[in-house]
Amino acid sequence: MNEVMSSIKEVSLRRATVADAEAIAAVRVESWQTTYRGMIPDTYLDQMRIEDSFLHWKQILEALPAAGDRVCVYVAESEGHIIGFASGMLLPEPKLGMCAELTAIYLRPVWQRSGIGRRLLQKVARTLQAQGADNLLVWVISGNAIARNFYEDLGAVLMHEQAFTWDGIDLKEVGYGWRDLSVLMASVNAMPTSGAVH
């Protein structure tokens, strides 16, 4: 395990606030620039700016109070620094028979495979479950084998594959789903987590 991560004893999870928008944007940009090399053109990844992502997340976080728990965003924090985040929402219309969606989950590269992603996913799923969701959908770029393995290890089932366009870039994505959220919860609880997570 990375020395930086192993020296840190505690990670806390909490609801995101508007004040977290810049840190969330930084995590997203860093994660994209490392995770999607070879899947998305380098020219696109290299020109990604925290400022652009910040405006997007600021708008989302400002809208949270009006949305109630139909939309949720959680951050993972270590020693006062945000190291990851996840978001989800109840869908206005079902997709592939699913009523809720995990819309984002990203960690700083050094924290990936530490168990924090599982705990963030669990937080989002529990919040949406409390709002009546009994299933959950997530979309993944087809070539992202690490993410696909992550969801499959937690019991998600491959449901659909489709082409889509992101900022003029043609890509393929796959939809994974948990038709029963209790399967996800059981899978998360069965896996060990590094360090203390609250």
Secondary structure, DSSP 4 states (H G I P E B T S, - for coil): --HHHHT--EEEEEE--GGGHHHHHHHHHHHHHHHTBTTB-HHHHHT--HHHHHHHHHHHHHHHHHHGGGEEEEEEEETTEEEEEEEEEEEEEEETTEEEEEEEEEE-GGGTTSSHHHHHHHHHHHHHHHTT---EEEEEETT-HHHHHHHHHTT-EEEEEEEEEETTEEEEEEEEEESSHHHHHHHHHHS--SSEE-
